Amino acid sequence: MHTKSFLGDLRKNRMLYVMIAPAVLFFLIFCYFPMAGMVVAFKSYSYKDGIFGSPWVGLANFEFFFQSGKAFLVTKNTIVYNFLFMIVNNLLEMSIAIVLFELAGKYVKKFLQSVIFLPYFISWVVAGAIVYNFLNYEFGAVNTFLKSLGFIPVNFYNNPALWLYILIFFSAWKSVGYGTVIYLASIAGIDTEMYEASKIDGANVLQRIFHITIPSIIPTMIVLLLLKISQIARGDFGLFYQLIGDNGLLYDKTDIIDTFSFRALLDLQEFGMAAAVGLYQSVLCFLIIVITNESVKRIKKESALF
């Protein structure tokens, strides 16, 4: 019965299924089929035997990761950085979107929106080169400027404490433009009659923002936060690796799960441990989003993802 119903729906809406087919194939090929490779986390992988022929080692790869002394450090760094990125970026995105919406000039608004959105299209490889040319100790733009004013140059690449602020700044620089567009779309969907009525009642700009705009975009903000929380244990590899590279002096403050796993794979050739770290990361993301979603559901059920 269900098969006949599905086939009937397929004939009726065949163009819709054709349109969604590329997205379904993409997730099947790049997200679901590779899940079979998770078995590497429980094996001592060798090229000769392949993924499924390599001998089983149980939880030995996980033990190696947790006994390395880096498990807590990289997990803490990943979650702390992503939490700070999430809070700072969301506040900036919402604030910039509100300011752009309130600007009167149409062309000024479009120009500023384009300028803010532009860094999103710059790869982290290029961004890493830009950052290096700004922060290099000998010829970087920042230290050249400081020396021209008579100040002592700062060795950024030998000072781990500074990188918390540097990474937050460049994360915002690159991603805030994209989030701003989403908030602008949400603000554009607010009923204009509410703004007109508030103007008639004598409400000023700040009153309109705090009593109409912000309450109206809270559902969008909650959804975006939930989506970002679902990836809170998965760091932005491009950001950390292209800006930090293999600088061991900065590892304690900047090493995250993704970069640790990458080095385990590239330098140590530990395929099993790299897979174990990736599986640990995925399970951690899953647990965090389920707990967060349940918490949101208890407070405001209609704002939950599922």
Disulfide bonds with the S-S distance in Angstrom:
none
